[in-house]
Amino acid sequence: MINSPLNYSGNKAKVVDQILKHFPENITKITEIFAGSAIISLNSNIKNIVLNDNQKTTIQLLKYFNQNSGEKIIQDIDQIITNYKFTDSYRKGRKHYPEKKHEGLSIYNKEAFQKLKQDYNNNPTTEKLFALNIFGFNHYLRFNTKGEFNVPVGKVDYTESLRKKTIEYAEVMKQKNLEFYNYDFRNPKLYEGATENDLFYFDPPYLITDAPYNASWRETDELDLLQILDKLNSQNIRFALSNVLKSNGKENIILKEWATKYHIHYIHRQYRNANYRRKNKSEAEEVLITNF
Ligand SMILES: C[S@@+](CC[C@H](N)C(=O)[O-])C[C@H]1O[C@@H](n2cnc3c(N)ncnc32)[C@H](O)[C@@H]1O
């Protein structure tokens, strides 16, 4: 199992096996319409992968990992760490940076991060974007209406574990045939020429949960998506849809009623935090809906 160094918000890393076990065997191509960090298709044994996301920067980052070796990417980031004077706990050790309260490394990196953010917004490059993702709060990728990166500094730096993920993630991409698109999910080009050996995987923003990219997802988007899935089904094309039917006391009624036509598989999360687990056990209902 490989994980992404992007720590993409809302990623499926913790439930990869529970999703992949439902995938049919005779699939020659998978299309991830809402790719994010593409953790599902990259962990599958399907060689031909189409990755689409309407967020331009997400596709840029995926291409960066596809086109460069992990070693080269680590070199790029190390260069930024040196130039901007970010903390380097990987080489200097965590004890080199005594922590105050629960701020982690944020107090040490605040200034460097501000400068990098400014430089990125004036002259964006993918290396700078990945560095902002590493040092930014919760590894969010969030932009204001002018398209400027606007996440505050985070608590961590480029750890050994993130470096290992960088190598593995870049490596797995080299073993696949990848195609990238930066379209809205409604774009017909994404579905052209699909056959019975194709699988379409959808992990859209969820109507009833909070993530930076969920805010602009409306009921009309949800309805358009369900219509596309019905159309694929009528053409005998297989699809799998990740979503939540219930979360934090809210219920997605539209989806729940629509899903009765198909197969609903329940996904079980293991929460490390006991309080969170207790609170969510009865409430969150994460599912994979398939037409096979
Ligand atoms: C839940 S995330 C996918 C996470 C992914 N499964 C992973 O494991 O990393 C949803 C993604 O859909 C993208 N997205 C949002 N609206 C979209 C649209 N209208 N068309 C295509 N992609 C969209 C977001 O940019 C985000 O990357």
PDBQT file of the ligand as one rigid body, heavy atoms in Angstrom, charges set to zero:
ROOT
HETATM    1  C1  LIG A 301     -12.845  14.061  -1.869  1.00  0.00    +0.000 C 
HETATM    2  S1  LIG A 301     -11.626  14.816  -2.909  1.00  0.00    +0.000 S 
HETATM    3  C2  LIG A 301     -10.893  13.400  -3.636  1.00  0.00    +0.000 C 
HETATM    4  C3  LIG A 301      -9.875  12.740  -2.740  1.00  0.00    +0.000 C 
HETATM    5  C4  LIG A 301      -9.188  11.512  -3.336  1.00  0.00    +0.000 C 
HETATM    6  N1  LIG A 301     -10.101  10.388  -3.450  1.00  0.00    +0.000 N 
HETATM    7  C5  LIG A 301      -7.977  11.091  -2.524  1.00  0.00    +0.000 C 
HETATM    8  O1  LIG A 301      -7.930   9.978  -1.962  1.00  0.00    +0.000 OA
HETATM    9  O2  LIG A 301      -7.045  11.903  -2.421  1.00  0.00    +0.000 OA
HETATM   10  C6  LIG A 301     -12.599  15.555  -4.157  1.00  0.00    +0.000 C 
HETATM   11  C7  LIG A 301     -11.834  16.198  -5.321  1.00  0.00    +0.000 C 
HETATM   12  O3  LIG A 301     -12.765  16.649  -6.300  1.00  0.00    +0.000 OA
HETATM   13  C8  LIG A 301     -12.280  17.834  -6.910  1.00  0.00    +0.000 C 
HETATM   14  N2  LIG A 301     -13.447  18.541  -7.497  1.00  0.00    +0.000 N 
HETATM   15  C9  LIG A 301     -14.333  19.364  -6.884  1.00  0.00    +0.000 A 
HETATM   16  N3  LIG A 301     -15.277  19.788  -7.734  1.00  0.00    +0.000 NA
HETATM   17  C10 LIG A 301     -15.015  19.216  -8.932  1.00  0.00    +0.000 A 
HETATM   18  C11 LIG A 301     -15.634  19.270 -10.221  1.00  0.00    +0.000 A 
HETATM   19  N4  LIG A 301     -16.725  20.027 -10.425  1.00  0.00    +0.000 N 
HETATM   20  N5  LIG A 301     -15.115  18.542 -11.239  1.00  0.00    +0.000 NA
HETATM   21  C12 LIG A 301     -13.990  17.804 -11.047  1.00  0.00    +0.000 A 
HETATM   22  N6  LIG A 301     -13.337  17.717  -9.843  1.00  0.00    +0.000 NA
HETATM   23  C13 LIG A 301     -13.838  18.412  -8.804  1.00  0.00    +0.000 A 
HETATM   24  C14 LIG A 301     -11.594  18.570  -5.770  1.00  0.00    +0.000 C 
HETATM   25  O4  LIG A 301     -10.609  19.465  -6.277  1.00  0.00    +0.000 OA
HETATM   26  C15 LIG A 301     -11.004  17.415  -4.954  1.00  0.00    +0.000 C 
HETATM   27  O5  LIG A 301      -9.667  17.169  -5.333  1.00  0.00    +0.000 OA
ENDROOT
TORSDOF 0
